[in-house]
Amino acid sequence: MTDCLVENAHIVTNAGLQRGSIAIEDGSIAAIGPDLSVTDTDAETVVRAAGTVALPGAIDVHTHMHDPDLFPDDIDIGTQTESAVAGGVTTVVELPTQTSVTTPSELREKRTRCEERAHVDFGLVAGNVQDGEVDVEGVLETGVPEFKTFTADPYRADDEAILDLMTEVGAAGGTVRVHCESQAILDRARERLDGTDPELYPRSRPLEAELEAIGRAGWLAEYADCPLHVVHISSGSGAAIADRFQSRANVPVTLETCPQYLAFSVDDVADRGPFLKVNPSLKSAAEVERLWQAVRDGTIDLVATDHFPTHREDRERGWEDIWEPYAGLPGVETMVEFLVSEGVHEGRISWPRLLELVCAQPAREAGIFPRKGSLAVGTDADLVLLRNEAYEVSADELAYNGGWTPFEGRTWKWRVDTVITDGSIAACDHDVFTEPGDGSFLPRGPRAPTE
């Protein structure tokens, strides 16, 4: 008997929306299409999906969820993947935050801790690498093919260390992720500022810092023959700089941006203050529009969140002194609803483009496509159903336990209805039914080529 039948949804395909049903058996998709032989009486669970849009479970390849030395006890990969699945994100890639995780033994220990708590499947990244002395082959043997480094404090590596890392990682078949901001420019900008007002923060991290560092990382990767992933590009101009390397033939380059850089500009900081403190900082409204264009035309490969969880009271302190709180925003639970409401619904991107941005390309980047990121026979039965319904965003209605969202008060037109993981109903209307430990570690190989 079929375990679950998702009946009569509008399924997102590369060509658009296609009405059909999805039959699930043993955690995998057994059949999909408009004319299935499976009926209601053949399935243990039936999800009547008429009026909803079905998308593969979203994949967030940039999250910070688990650091026992930094986060309080109630913030870990357990509570944060609970938030993820509530918002239709069914796979996450977890990156180190403050505590570096760069050795095979550290990665194995982190894997064990996360397996006990995760609500969804997850991968890991080695970081934050500050020198070239890394056991690259040993890390790859743990199922971790990616390494994270920075061109800016507090985890800055110098150019020689980045080049050494890229040379080794490229030869071994891995990928290097780089946070791109120029420390020299950041230092000079900060020296010129006096005060504690939130509106000073974007001025401390100017556009030029991102542009210079993206260019430098691109040339280092090309020289070292190493695949490069540029994380959290905050500007359309940054995407344009990175595109010069993306279009070259020598090494793969993928470009990531985040919802916050598409939703907010420096003009919003006066109202939202520390609740928009993020690195890189927000840029001008003109850069936001250029970034949307880069998302639309394929210059940007994927959207991830750079999810960073904090409690509201910790963030509130930034109204008095913007330099005091950590930079970073929660976003894993709101990413899909934001992109559908302010992207697809507003005509900025199409349904197929959304499929590429949060499902297919993230899966390729993570080395888990087509098992994840697609709806086809034999793939994991992870999917999200979305319904067209206007509502006002409120942190009180989210599963996220930090008590705030930068999107508070915005009106959106699409809402996550039902989330399915491994063929079982995992969440409805942001109420979560999964348990800690339901997720599994995903040993990952090299990034799959873009089709």
Beta strands, then each sheet from edge to edge (+ up, - down):
strand 1: 2-13
strand 2: 16-25
strand 3: 28-33
strand 4: 43-48
strand 5: 52-56
strand 6: 58-63
strand 7: 89-94
strand 8: 121-124
strand 9: 126-129
strand 10: 146-150
strand 11: 175-179
strand 12: 228-230
strand 13: 253-257
strand 14: 302-303
strand 15: 383-392
strand 16: 411-421
strand 17: 424-428
strand 18: 431-432
sheet 1: 3+ 2- 1+ 4+
sheet 2: 3+ 2- 1+ 5+ 15- 16+ 17- 18+
sheet 3: 6+ 7+ 8+
sheet 4: 9+ 10+ 11+ 12+ 13+ 14+
end
